[in-house]
Amino acid sequence: MTSPVAVTIRLMAGDDLDTVRVIEDAAYGTEAWTCRTFEDELVNGFSSYVVAELSNGQLAGFAGVWFMRDQLHIVTVAVDPQLQRLGIASRLLRAASKWGWRQRCRSQYWRSGSRTLES
Ligand SMILES: CC(C)(COP(=O)(O)OP(=O)(O)OC[C@H]1O[C@@H](n2cnc3c(N)ncnc32)[C@H](O)[C@@H]1OP(=O)(O)O)[C@@H](O)C(=O)NCCC(=O)NCCS
């Protein structure tokens, strides 16, 4: 990783979706989710989405998780291709893990596997 960049992690809002979709398209190409998918995720009651914001207000990336009983499922993470390898996804996932712990999640699941969460 090159030097970490300063970002603020905050909850995603409906106003972020235009920029989120631009990052999603750039990161995932033909696999990208539609705007409707993100709108549904923000209101389904078991998801939490966070964004990473640079000091100038630019959105650099986002992550989304589902809370399923005591399990935190990482659903998606994406970072603007111009800003990758700067530690932003790591910051997003650390924030998601902390949030999951506060929601009483004690294990974390990725498509590729799971691990026990630490407080
Ligand atoms: C995967 C992704 C979110 C990583 O974002 P990022 O901000 O660049 O990640 P970080 O800088 O926090 O990297 C943390 C570590 O992840 C690994 N990593 C990140 N990008 C990687 C890549 N393209 N190839 C291999 N390892 C990678 C590395 O171990 C890296 O540490 P290092 O830079 O010290 O080697 C970003 O590349 C992306 O948006 N990709 C397209 C979407 C995607 O594949 N999402 C994940 C599947 S849901």
The ligand as an SDF file (V2000), in Angstrom:
LIG
                    3D

 48 50  0  0  0  0  0  0  0  0999 V2000
  -11.0050   -4.2970   -4.1700 C   0  0  0  0  0  0  0  0  0  0  0  0
  -11.0350   -2.7780   -3.9100 C   0  0  0  0  0  0  0  0  0  0  0  0
  -12.3200   -2.3930   -3.1910 C   0  0  0  0  0  0  0  0  0  0  0  0
   -9.7980   -2.4440   -3.0270 C   0  0  0  0  0  0  0  0  0  0  0  0
   -9.8450   -1.0570   -2.7130 O   0  0  0  0  0  0  0  0  0  0  0  0
   -8.5350   -0.2810   -2.2310 P   0  0  0  0  0  0  0  0  0  0  0  0
   -8.9520    0.9840   -1.5580 O   0  0  0  0  0  0  0  0  0  0  0  0
   -7.6090   -0.1630   -3.3730 O   0  0  0  0  0  0  0  0  0  0  0  0
   -7.9280   -1.3100   -1.1760 O   0  0  0  0  0  0  0  0  0  0  0  0
   -6.8170   -0.9890   -0.0850 P   0  0  0  0  0  0  0  0  0  0  0  0
   -5.9040    0.0940   -0.5870 O   0  0  0  0  0  0  0  0  0  0  0  0
   -7.4560   -0.7930    1.2310 O   0  0  0  0  0  0  0  0  0  0  0  0
   -6.0040   -2.3410   -0.1440 O   0  0  0  0  0  0  0  0  0  0  0  0
   -5.9210   -3.1950    0.9560 C   0  0  0  0  0  0  0  0  0  0  0  0
   -5.2510   -4.4840    0.5160 C   0  0  0  0  0  0  0  0  0  0  0  0
   -6.1380   -5.2140   -0.3310 O   0  0  0  0  0  0  0  0  0  0  0  0
   -5.3700   -5.9080   -1.3100 C   0  0  0  0  0  0  0  0  0  0  0  0
   -5.7380   -5.3980   -2.6480 N   0  0  0  0  0  0  0  0  0  0  0  0
   -6.3720   -4.2340   -2.9280 C   0  0  0  0  0  0  0  0  0  0  0  0
   -6.5710   -4.1240   -4.2580 N   0  0  0  0  0  0  0  0  0  0  0  0
   -6.0360   -5.2370   -4.8110 C   0  0  0  0  0  0  0  0  0  0  0  0
   -5.8970   -5.7020   -6.1390 C   0  0  0  0  0  0  0  0  0  0  0  0
   -6.3630   -5.0180   -7.1970 N   0  0  0  0  0  0  0  0  0  0  0  0
   -5.2690   -6.8830   -6.3640 N   0  0  0  0  0  0  0  0  0  0  0  0
   -4.7570   -7.5810   -5.3190 C   0  0  0  0  0  0  0  0  0  0  0  0
   -4.8440   -7.1920   -4.0200 N   0  0  0  0  0  0  0  0  0  0  0  0
   -5.4680   -6.0360   -3.7880 C   0  0  0  0  0  0  0  0  0  0  0  0
   -3.9380   -5.6630   -0.9970 C   0  0  0  0  0  0  0  0  0  0  0  0
   -3.4970   -6.6340   -0.0720 O   0  0  0  0  0  0  0  0  0  0  0  0
   -3.9960   -4.3170   -0.3210 C   0  0  0  0  0  0  0  0  0  0  0  0
   -2.9050   -4.0490    0.4840 O   0  0  0  0  0  0  0  0  0  0  0  0
   -1.5180   -3.4970   -0.1940 P   0  0  0  0  0  0  0  0  0  0  0  0
   -1.8680   -2.3190   -1.0670 O   0  0  0  0  0  0  0  0  0  0  0  0
   -0.6860   -3.1560    1.0010 O   0  0  0  0  0  0  0  0  0  0  0  0
   -0.9750   -4.6320   -0.9880 O   0  0  0  0  0  0  0  0  0  0  0  0
  -10.8790   -1.9800   -5.2430 C   0  0  0  0  0  0  0  0  0  0  0  0
   -9.7730   -2.4890   -5.9450 O   0  0  0  0  0  0  0  0  0  0  0  0
  -12.1170   -2.0680   -6.1070 C   0  0  0  0  0  0  0  0  0  0  0  0
  -13.0170   -1.2130   -6.0170 O   0  0  0  0  0  0  0  0  0  0  0  0
  -12.1500   -3.1000   -6.9850 N   0  0  0  0  0  0  0  0  0  0  0  0
  -13.3110   -3.2950   -7.8800 C   0  0  0  0  0  0  0  0  0  0  0  0
  -14.5210   -3.8280   -7.1120 C   0  0  0  0  0  0  0  0  0  0  0  0
  -14.2220   -5.1150   -6.3660 C   0  0  0  0  0  0  0  0  0  0  0  0
  -13.5770   -6.0430   -6.8870 O   0  0  0  0  0  0  0  0  0  0  0  0
  -14.7010   -5.1800   -5.1030 N   0  0  0  0  0  0  0  0  0  0  0  0
  -14.4780   -6.3410   -4.2220 C   0  0  0  0  0  0  0  0  0  0  0  0
  -15.4260   -7.4500   -4.4670 C   0  0  0  0  0  0  0  0  0  0  0  0
  -17.0250   -7.1410   -3.7130 S   0  0  0  0  0  0  0  0  0  0  0  0
  1  2  1  0
  2  3  1  0
  2  4  1  0
  2 36  1  0
  4  5  1  0
  5  6  1  0
  6  7  2  0
  6  8  1  0
  6  9  1  0
  9 10  1  0
 10 11  2  0
 10 12  1  0
 10 13  1  0
 13 14  1  0
 14 15  1  0
 15 16  1  0
 15 30  1  0
 16 17  1  0
 17 18  1  0
 17 28  1  0
 18 19  1  0
 18 27  1  0
 19 20  2  0
 20 21  1  0
 21 22  1  0
 21 27  2  0
 22 23  1  0
 22 24  2  0
 24 25  1  0
 25 26  2  0
 26 27  1  0
 28 29  1  0
 28 30  1  0
 30 31  1  0
 31 32  1  0
 32 33  2  0
 32 34  1  0
 32 35  1  0
 36 37  1  0
 36 38  1  0
 38 39  2  0
 38 40  1  0
 40 41  1  0
 41 42  1  0
 42 43  1  0
 43 44  2  0
 43 45  1  0
 45 46  1  0
 46 47  1  0
 47 48  1  0
M  END
$$$$
